[in-house]
Amino acid sequence: MKKKIQIILHNQKQSLINVSKGYAFNYLIPKGKATIPTKKRIKHIEMFQQIDREKEKIHKVNIKRITKTLGNINKISITKKSGESNLIFGSITEKEISQWIFKYTYIEISKNQIKKDNIKEIGRTNLNININQNTSKELQINIIPVNI
């Protein structure tokens, strides 16, 4: 019959785990990868776990709010100077798109979350906004020439 003891594993998030006595006292504790828990340390770890759970709840609420707000947007209209044959000067950047979204919705989206093709001409095109790993929203961009 193996005896198990509870130890605090020193990883990015300290966690309480049950391991066999031999593994704990012969390997983990001498190498500094774990310590024996005390009531104070257990309470400290539980406090940080509670804080992490609350942060996760807030993050989920923010994701739902962003998804709902972006769901109300169907298209983005951006005006640019154009030259001959419907080519614009420069290109539409992710930064311009994120600024447009912030201007009208007060939602900050980083330029890394926006995936688009290289836009260099007037017309309509689609882009994809990655809200998080599981959620994304597709928007239509309408580039309008300033000359008109």
N, C-alpha and C positions, 0 to 999 in steps of 0.2 A: 504494500500500500504506500503510494507516494504521498508525501506531505507537500502541500503547496503553501507558499506565503505570499503576502501582498507586498509589492514594492512600487516605488515611484521611478518610472523610467524617464531618463533625461533625454528627451528629444525636443523638437521645436515646441510642442505643447506637452508639458509634463502630464503623464497619464498614470493612473493606478492600474496595475495588472497583476494577475496571479501567475507565479512561476514556481517551479520546483525549488526546494531549498538548495540543492547542490548547484543548480544553475545560477541561483542568486548569489550564494556566498562564495562560489569558486570562480565565477566569471564576471557577472554584471557589477557587483559591488566593488571588487578589487580594481576593475578597469575604469571605475568612475562613471559607468553608464547607468547606474541606478543607486538609490538609497532606500533605507528602511523608513517607512512612513511613521510620522508622529501625528497626534491629533491636530496639532497646529498646522502641519504641512498639508494634511488631508483637507482641512477647512480652507486653506489658501488655494489649493488646486480646484476645489469645488466652486470657490468664488470666481476664479478665472473662467471656469467652464460655464458658469451662469452668465458672465459678461459676454462670452462668445455666443451663447444662444440668443441673447438679446440683440447683439449686433447682427446676427443672421436674420432675425425677425425683421429688423429695420431694413436690412438689405432687400429682403423679399418684398416688403411693402413698397420700397422705392422702385423696384423692377416692375411691379404691377402698375404703379403710377406712370412710369415712363412708357410702358407698353400701351396703356390706355390713351395717353396723350398723343403718342405717335400714331395710334390707330385712327385718330380724328384727322390726321393730315393725309391727303391723297397725293398731292403734288407740290413741288417747290418751283417757284418761278424766279429765275435770276436773270438780270439784265447785264449784258456785256457789249462792249464795242466790237463791231464786226468789220471785216474787210471784204474783199471780193470773194465770190463763190461761197458765201455763207460760212467762212472761217472766222473764228473769234480771235482777238489778240490775246495771247497767253492761253490758259486753260482754266477750267473750273477745278478748284482744289478742294480737298476734304475740309480744310480750314474754313473756306467760304461757306460750305454747306453747314458745318457745325455752328458757325456764327449766325446763319440764317435761322437755324432751328432754335438757337438760344434767343434770338431777337423776338421770335413769335411765340415761343412756348415756355421760355425760361428754364429749359432743360439743358444741362451741360452734357454734351456728347463729345468724347475725344475723337480726334481725327483718325485714330487707330481703329475705331469701331465702324468707320464708314468704308465700305468696299464698293469701288466703282471702276468703270473702264475709263480710259483717257478721253476726256471730253474736250474737243477742239472745234466743234462746229455747232451752228444754231440748229435747234430742233428739240426733240424729246428723247430722253434716254432713261434707263432705270438704274437705281443704285440700291445697295443692301446695307442696312444698319444692324450691326450685331449688338443687341442690348446686353445679353450675357451668353453663356455657352449654349443654352438651349433655346433662346428666343432671338428672333431676328425679324425685321420689318423691311418690306420692299417699298420704296417710294419712287415716284416718277419726277424727273427734273425737266422743266421746260425752260430752255435758254432762249431769251428774247433779245433781239438786237436793239441797241440804244438808238441807232440811226433812224429808226422808223418813228 
